[in-house]
Amino acid sequence: MGYEWDFAIVFRDFDLLLLGLVNTLKVTGFALLFGVPLGLVLALARLYGVAIIRVPVGFVIEFLRSTPPIAQLFWFFFAMPLLLDIEIDPFEAAVITFSLQSSAFFAEVFRGGIASIDSGQWEASKALGMERNAQLRRIILPQAIKRMVPAFMERAIEVMKTTTLVGTISYADLLYEANSIAEETYRYLEVFTVAAGMYFVVIFICSMGVRHLEHYLGRTGEITTG
């Protein structure tokens, strides 16, 4: 006999899946809230800092980009509390991990966007008597950010996908709740099909937004792949 699908059991606990999705979005949101500005700081330090700053900042960026996020997550959840003699819950460990990791990728997005601005923009603003900080704030960054928006949104989607790792430290995200329900009901196919569908809906909506934005910015000439 073929497998008999039964989604009724899954939808009986659908509120738990929704709670898990909310928790997933919370971690993603906070990771972006802290990761984006930190990425800008790292990018500016790497671009315009003195050598004694550029070198360690470059190392930090490459280290965060090159090491597995699950190893970073385990370090902040298991190792850091031992070293600093502090308590840290799964949500805090997840936010710290994905904020730092995403900041390294956002730093490269910022760096590429800033580098894409024609040098004439710097020269023109300098001729007007602007200092470097004013040049960045008023001339360069506003133009660069327009070009970087699609890359930022793509990275935000990647952050959400990566947060599926938080279940390994018992944070009740969507995947964690789905696994809990599946273990109780033995309806693994139905539970993970619904969970995958929920991820798909959210990520698909975001992806379509990115595509429309890329199309719009491509027509206006304000997009970069840097």
KOLZA-265123 format. One line per 8 residues: number of its first residue (from 1); their letters; for each residue y negated, x negated, z of C-alpha. Coordinates in steps of 0.001 Angstrom, whole numbers, plus 500000, padded with zeros to 6 digits. Example, Ala and Ser with C-alpha at 12.3 -4.5 7.8 and 13.67 -1.06 7.14 Angstrom:
# residues 2
1 = as = 504500,487700,507800 | 501060,486330,507140
//
This chain:
# residues 226
1 = mgyewdfa = 500000,500000,500000 | 496441,498927,499347 | 493969,498262,502084 | 492367,501439,503483 | 488666,500914,504033 | 487134,502589,507077 | 483400,502088,507544 | 483095,504811,510180
9 = ivfrdfdl = 484048,502376,512927 | 481425,499913,511728 | 478590,502420,511575 | 479462,503594,515063 | 478165,500210,516245 | 475489,499921,513582 | 472790,499728,516264 | 474246,496393,517364
17 = lllglvnt = 474054,495087,513812 | 470430,496207,513592 | 469702,494452,516885 | 471333,491324,515489 | 469172,491557,512363 | 466055,491878,514521 | 467110,488774,516472 | 467669,486910,513202
25 = lkvtgfal = 464190,487840,512020 | 462717,486806,515394 | 464131,483302,515155 | 463038,483051,511524 | 459538,484292,512329 | 458974,481904,515225 | 460434,478982,513251 | 457884,479657,510512
33 = lfgvplgl = 455060,480267,512986 | 455520,476801,514480 | 457065,475005,511508 | 454314,475606,508955 | 451360,474182,510956 | 453515,471322,512214 | 454493,470605,508627 | 450822,470408,507667
41 = vlalarly = 450160,467936,510491 | 453115,465783,509409 | 452025,465882,505763 | 448460,464834,506559 | 449685,462081,508866 | 451999,460772,506170 | 449340,460963,503469 | 446248,459751,505282
49 = gvaiirvp = 447337,458220,508578 | 447209,454498,509263 | 450396,452530,508640 | 451403,452582,512296 | 451475,456393,512061 | 452729,456856,508493 | 455925,454872,509005 | 457308,456741,512054
57 = vgfviefl = 456158,460092,510669 | 457961,459350,507403 | 461091,458446,509360 | 460923,461667,511401 | 460551,463770,508246 | 463477,462111,506509 | 465624,462258,509645 | 465041,465982,510112
65 = rstppiaq = 465687,466687,506439 | 468821,464543,506264 | 470720,465527,509407 | 472800,468736,509572 | 470906,471596,511251 | 473949,472456,513354 | 473924,468931,514830 | 470243,469354,515697
73 = lfwfffam = 470942,472776,517201 | 473720,471424,519395 | 471523,468512,520494 | 468683,470744,521638 | 470994,473245,523324 | 473546,470936,524938 | 472069,467427,525090 | 468353,467901,525752
81 = pllldiei = 468843,469952,528958 | 471041,467161,530324 | 468544,464441,529455 | 465473,466281,530759 | 467182,468227,533559 | 465853,471545,532293 | 467306,474907,531368 | 467036,476149,527816
89 = dpfeaavi = 468417,479421,526480 | 469909,479935,523004 | 466750,481544,521619 | 464545,478651,522739 | 466993,476084,521362 | 467136,477929,518046 | 463348,478169,517723 | 462853,474489,518566
97 = tfslqssa = 465565,473388,516145 | 464495,475440,513152 | 460792,474898,513772 | 461264,471134,513663 | 463688,471156,510766 | 461571,473498,508675 | 458428,471502,509477 | 459967,468492,507723
105 = ffaevfrg = 460562,470504,504555 | 457160,472170,504761 | 455587,468728,505142 | 456967,467768,501752 | 455755,471048,500258 | 452268,470368,501614 | 452389,466793,500389 | 453382,467876,496891
113 = giasidsg = 450737,470587,496801 | 447945,468287,497940 | 449035,465569,495525 | 448936,468087,492664 | 445175,468557,493010 | 443289,466571,490416 | 441556,463459,491758 | 438331,464728,490229
121 = qweaskal = 438202,467379,492953 | 438106,464645,495577 | 435463,462692,493698 | 433258,465741,493136 | 433383,466808,496779 | 432729,463235,497895 | 429705,463108,495607 | 428383,466138,497485
129 = gmernaql = 428464,464125,500682 | 431543,465771,502224 | 433659,463877,504717 | 437433,463791,504185 | 438117,466534,506743 | 435626,468832,505049 | 437055,467974,501636 | 440535,468939,502773
137 = rriilpqa = 439469,472091,504597 | 437032,473491,502056 | 438112,472158,498661 | 441633,470723,498521 | 443770,472867,500846 | 442555,476271,499574 | 443587,475278,496039 | 446806,473569,497105
145 = ikrmvpaf = 447969,476480,499265 | 447744,478895,496327 | 450073,476621,494400 | 452432,476183,497335 | 452929,479858,498238 | 456115,480349,496160 | 457645,477160,497573 | 456755,478302,501081
153 = meraievm = 458413,481658,500556 | 461527,480064,499104 | 461695,477802,502127 | 461260,480777,504450 | 464307,482389,502849 | 466275,479177,503386 | 465245,479166,507050 | 466622,482681,507462
161 = ktttlvgt = 469923,481650,505873 | 470173,478620,508133 | 469652,480711,511272 | 473180,482076,510819 | 474215,478961,512766 | 472732,480289,516023 | 475888,482259,516772 | 477557,478926,517586
169 = isyadlly = 475427,478751,520750 | 475990,482442,521563 | 472658,483775,520361 | 473174,487393,519312 | 471984,487260,515722 | 473375,489488,512968 | 476389,487297,512246 | 477210,486948,515954
177 = eansiaee = 477091,490716,516486 | 479178,491274,513353 | 481829,488882,514601 | 481881,490575,518018 | 482369,494010,516459 | 485052,492684,514114 | 487005,491152,516996 | 486917,494450,518895
185 = tyrylevf = 487783,496733,515974 | 489886,494382,513815 | 487910,495715,510851 | 486783,492320,509573 | 486435,493376,505943 | 484232,496362,506700 | 482097,494650,509335 | 481330,491528,507346
193 = tvaagmyf = 480802,493546,504172 | 478102,495576,505937 | 476597,492440,507517 | 476523,490676,504147 | 474866,493740,502655 | 472156,493670,505319 | 471469,489992,504659 | 471421,490702,500941
201 = vvificsm = 468877,493523,501221 | 466421,491460,503272 | 466803,488265,501252 | 466785,490117,497920 | 463488,491831,498783 | 461987,488465,499741 | 463366,486824,496587 | 461893,489518,494369
209 = gvrhlehy = 458552,489015,496088 | 458770,485293,495353 | 459585,485923,491688 | 456681,488321,491231 | 454340,485887,492965 | 455560,482986,490834 | 455022,485077,487723 | 451497,485994,488796
217 = lgrtgeit = 450511,482479,489812 | 452128,481077,486677 | 449819,483223,484549 | 446767,482071,486500 | 447803,478401,486390 | 447889,478157,490200 | 451502,477188,490719 | 453180,473879,491210
225 = tg = 456749,472743,491505 | 455771,469664,493498
//
